[in-house]
Amino acid sequence: MPTASGPMTEVSWPELAQIVGKEYLRVATAADAIDGVQVQRVAEPGTPEELARALRWTQAAGLKAAPRGGGTKLGWGNPPAACDLVLSTARLNRVLEYAWADMTVIVEAGCRVSDLQKMLAEHGQQLALDPLWPEQATIGGILSTNDSGSLRARYGSLRDLVIGITVALPDGTLAKSGGKVVKNVAGYDLSKLFTGALGTLGVIVQAIFRLHPLPRQSRSLSFSGKPESLNQLLLAIQASKLTFTGLQLRAAQGNTHLDARFDGTAPGVEAQVKQVQQIAGSEAVSETPANVWTSHQAIWDGATPALLTKFSVLPTQFAAVCARAESAARAQSLAWKIVVQNVGAGYARFEGNEQGLRTALLTLREEIAKLGGTLVALDCPVAVKRGLDVWGAPSDAQPLMVRVKQRFDPDGTLNPGRFVGGI
């Protein structure tokens, strides 16, 4: 297993131990490696101030670091160019303030999503998102990867739900943006900048969210048919006045389903169910269990080796993506399946040999580009990643992204090489 290239001078790990406590700095094991790159130490700061000081020490020592929450998405992105230290947020797991009457909450980055949701549910409220693996995923992790889930169709993405953020920068600064009120436009919007930045600009230590009520009732319907007809049904539902909280397309080896979810009061839900059935007309329909909305999570399970991709296209192109995915998979004798949960974005999984996965990735990326979309390889064997950028070709925004990286992390201390264009 390759190791990260360390600094030219000898590292004084006892100095870091004094910052976080000797019992919270340990030698890394093989399980701590990131995409085949073995790190040297794992530190678990207990406060935002400790994490900021540890990050400043890392920068001064010339080391490279990677933030880690629940570790559910460490395989996302390019392999790091180097990594000496993992900065874990495991001890930053508190809910600092819950103003249920104002429907806001302040929570540390290491708090697990399911733990937060359970506490909010006691007051009939929720953080309106359903990300991957909520039992393990942390608040900082879902913010760094912008993982919202199917509820995004109704409540928006994480960038719409987070109203304040505190981040530790590589120079040891603790920077804050936003506040506890839902409408807050003062200052530089770090919340939107750091959401989806994959921990390359700083380490998220706290966040403030707006909350929503839990629905009184929820019903889900499933329609089956051909991809083209279900794509048209999806567009018709989107164009209607229905207030769906989930709209999901599932496809795999000739089987295609469209799921729709409606939340609210019993009469309101019933009225919407009748209306969507009228819109669907002759399409086969059935009630479906609530766990159908974990399909985006189930798509990560299956045979290996596997390639997990995320694509973005116009909603009018979903059927075309299914056709191209099936064609690319058939050419390489791969199994495939797709789940689309957000307007214009979905996941595709391919299973087979590594060379076939790589060829399918490059083929499908080119085909989706012709449709005006993009394709990112989220998770796959390291051998498939070698020699390519999992994010695809850099966009016109790449020069701006490079300048932002230089502004916040001029020495490339955090996650070097993992983000778009090798940032």
N, C-alpha and C positions, 0 to 999 in steps of 0.2 A: 504494500500500500504506500503511495507516495506521501511525502510529508511536505509541509509548507516551508518555504524558505524563510528563515528567521533573520533577525537583525545582525549586523556585523559585530556589535559589541555583546558581551555576555549579559543575559537578562537577570535582573535581580527580582526573582519571584517573591522573596520575603517582603519586599516593599508593597507588592499588591496584596499580600496576605494581611499586612497591617491595615490596609484600607477596608477589606471586606471581612476580615476575621480568618484565622488560620483554618478553622473547621469548614469554611465556605470557599476554600480554594483547593482544588484537587487535581491530580494528574489525569489527563484525559485518557479514555479507553477507546477501543476500536468502535464502540457504539456511538462515540461522539464525532466520528468522521463526517465530513460533509462532501458528498459526491466523490468519495475516494481520497479526499485530502484529510490527512490525520492532523488534528490540532494537538497542542501541547498541554494546555490547562483549561479547566472549566471553573469560572468564578460565579458566585451567587450573591450579588450585593443585596443588602436588606432594606435600603432606602434609596430614593432617587438621588440623594446627595452622594451616597457611596458609589452608585453606578456612574455618576458623572465624574467623580474623582478617579474611578477605575479606568474610565474611558480616556481621561486626560493622561493617566500614567501610561496607558497603551500607546497613545500617540507619541508621547515623549520617548518611549522605549523603541520606537520604530517598528512596533508589532502590528499585525493585522487581526481584526476581531470580527466575530459574527454574533449578532443578538439571537437569542433563542427563547421561545416561549414554551409551548407544548411539544414542539418538534414535529408537528404533523406535516409541515410543508417545506422541510429543509431540502428536499430534492428539487424544489422549484428553482428555475433560473439556471444560468450557466454554472459549471463548476467554479469555485472561487480560485482566483489566481494565486492566492496564498491565504492561510488562516492559522494563526498561532493560538488564539484565545476565543473561547465561547463565553459570552456574557449572558448568563441565564437570568430570567425575570421570575423564577419560581417563587422567590420570597416576597416579591412585590405583588401580592395577591389579595389586597384588601379592597373592600368597598368603603370609600372614604366619607361619602355623604350621599344620602338618598332623600331627595326632597320630593316625596311622592305627590304632595299637593301641587307642586310646580311641574311634575312629570320630568324631572331631570335626575341624573345620577353621576357621581364622580367615582371613578374606579381605577385601580392600578392596572398596569399592563399585564401582569402575570395572573390575573384573575381568570379562571376558566369560564367560558361562555355559559355552560350549563349551570354553574353555581350562581352566576349573576341572574340568570333567567328564573331560577327557582325562588330566589329572594324577591324579585320583582313580582312574581306571580302571586305572592301572598297579599299584595295590594291590587291584584287584578290588572297588572301592567306588564309590559314586555319591551325589550329592546327588539324592534321589529326587523329582525333578520334571522335567517336559519342557515348558518355557514356549515362547511364540512366539519365533521367530527367535533361537535360542540362539547362532548365530555372531556376531550383533551385539548382542544384549541383554546388559546388565550386571547384576551382583548387586544394585546399588542400584536399578536400574530395575525389576526383577521384584519386589523387595520393595515399592517404592512403589506398584506397580499390583496387587500380590497375584496374580501370574500363575504358576499352578502346573502346569496341563496335566492330561493324563489320569491320571497316576500318583497324583493326589490321591485317587482312589477307594480306593487301598490304603494310602497312606502319610500321608494328611492334606494340609492346605494348607501354605503357607509359614509361617503362624503356628504350625504344629505342628513345623516343622523348624528354625526359628531359635531358638537358646537364649541368644543374647546379641547386643547391638547397641551401636554407638557412633554418636552423632549430633552434628552441629554445629548449635547453635541460633542464631537471629538475633542474640542479644546477644553472640555469640562464645564461648559456653560449649561445651565438649565434654562431653557427658553419656553415661554408660555404664550399661547395665542387663544383668543376667544374667551368665553366666560360662561356663567351659569344660566344666563337668560337665553331664551330660544332665538331671539333676534339680536345678533351682536355682529357688527361689521367693523369694529375698531381694530386697527393693527394689521400686521401681515398675516395672511391666512395659512399658518403652518399646518392646520388640520387637513386641508385639501392637498397640500404639497407632500406631506409625509404619508398620507393614505395611498397605498399601492406602490410606495418607493422601495419595497423589499429590504428595508433596513440599511439602505446605502447612504443616507444623509445624516442620520442620528438614531438614537434609540428611544422609542416611545416609552414613557414611564407612567403617564396618567392620561386619562381621557374623560371628557364630559359628554354625555349623550342626552338627546331628547328621547322621551319615551312615548309609547302609545298604549291604549287600553287593550286588554285581551278580548278577543271576540266572544260573544255569548254563544254563538253557534257557528259551525263550519261544515260545509258539505263539498265534496269533490266528485266530479263526473269524469268519465273517461270515454272518449270517442275512438273508434278504430276504423281504419280504412287505408287508402293509398296515400303516400306522402303528398302528392299534388293536391288531393281533395282536402286533406287535413291542413295543409298549408293555407289553402283558401279559407277554411273555417277559422283558423287562427287569426287571419287578417280581418275576417268579418267580426269576430269577437272584439278584437282591438279597436275596430272602427265604431263599435256600438257604444251605447251609454252604460253598459254593464260595468260595475265596479269590482272586477275580479281581483283576488289577492294572490293568485297564482295561475300561470298559463304555461304549460309544459308539453313539449313534443319529445316522444321517445321512439327511437327506431333501431332495429337490429335484425339483420338477415331476413328481410321481407316482412317483418312485423312492425307496424307503426301505430302509435296511439297519441292522442292529444288529451291532456288532462286540464281541467279548469276547476278552480277553487273559489268559493264564495263565502265570506264571513259576515257576521252581523246578527241582527235579531232574527228569530224564527220566521216571521212573516216576510221580512226583507229578503232573506236567503231563499225562501220558497219562490218568491216572485222572480228572482233572478235565475233560478234553476229552470223555471218554465220558459223564460225568455230565451235562454241559451239553447234549450231544446228546440224551440221554434226556429232559431237561426240555423241550427244544425240540420233540420229537415230530416232527410232519410238516412243520415249517418248513424251507424250503430252506436248506442250509448248505454252506459251502465254506471252504477254507483261504484266508487273506488275507495279503498281504505286510505286513511290519512298518511300511512307510511309510503305511499307512492311518491310523496314529496321528498323522500330521502334517496330518490333515484340518482341524483347527482353524487351522492356518497357511495351508493352501491356500484356505480360505474368504475370505481377505483378497485373493486375486488374482481379477481378472476385469475386466469392462467398467466404465467410469466414465461419469457420476458414480454413486457407490454409497453405500449406508448400511449400516454395520456396527453391530449391536446385540448386547447381552448381556442375556439374560432369566433370571429365577429363578422357578421354580414348583415345586410338589410333583411328584415323579416320576410320580405318577398322571396328570398333566396334559400330558405331552409330546405325545401324539397330538392333544389339543385345541389345543395351540399350533401344531402343524403345520397343522391345518385353518384356524386363524385367520390364520396367516401366508399361506397360499395364497389365502384370500379377500381379504385386504388387498392382496396383490400383484396379483391378477386385476383388482380394481376400478381400479387405477392403471396397468395394463399393464406391470407390473414383473416381472423375473426374480427368483427367490428360491431360497435354499437354507439349510439349518439343520444345525449340528453340535452335539450335546450330549455333553459329555465328563465332566461331574461330576454328582454326585447333586443334582438340582434346578437346574442351571445350564447354559446353552448359548449359542451364537452364532447369529445369523440375519443373512444378507446379502440386500440388495435392490439391484437395478440398474435405472436408468431416468432419467427427468427429475427435476430437483431439486424441483419442486412435488409431483410424485407421491411422491417419497421422503418429503417432509415430511408429507404427508397419511397415508401408510402408517404412519409412525412414530407419529403421534398416534392413529390408529385402533387399531393393534396395542397400544400402551401402554394404552389404555382397555380393550381386550378382555382383556389379560393381568391387569389389575387386577381384573377381574370373576372371574378364576380364583384370586385371592388372591396373585398374583405381581407382579413388577416388571420394567420394561424400561428399559435405559440405552442411549443412543446413544453408542457408543464412538468411531466415526469416521465423518465425513460432510463434505460441503462446508460451508464457513462459512455460506453463504447458508441452508442448512437449519437451522443452529444458531441463527441470529438470532431473538431474541424468545422463546426457550424455554430451559429448563434441561435439558441433555442427561441429567441424573441423574433427572429426573422430580420429582414433588411431594415436598417434604421430609417425612421421617417424624417420629414423636414424639421421636426422639433428636436432632432438629436443635438445640434449645436447648442440650443438653449438648455437642454438637459445636462450637457457636459459642463456648461457654465454654472448651473445650479449646484452640481456635484462639487465643483472647485470652490464654490463659495462656502458650502457647509462642511466639506471634508477634503480640504486641499491636499492632504497627504495620502488620501486613499486608504484610510484606516479601516473603514467599515465595508465588509463584503466586497472587496475589490474584484471586478470582473464579472460579477454575477448578474448585473442588470443589462438593460438594452444597450447594444453597441459596446459591450465590455466595460461599462461604467463600474 
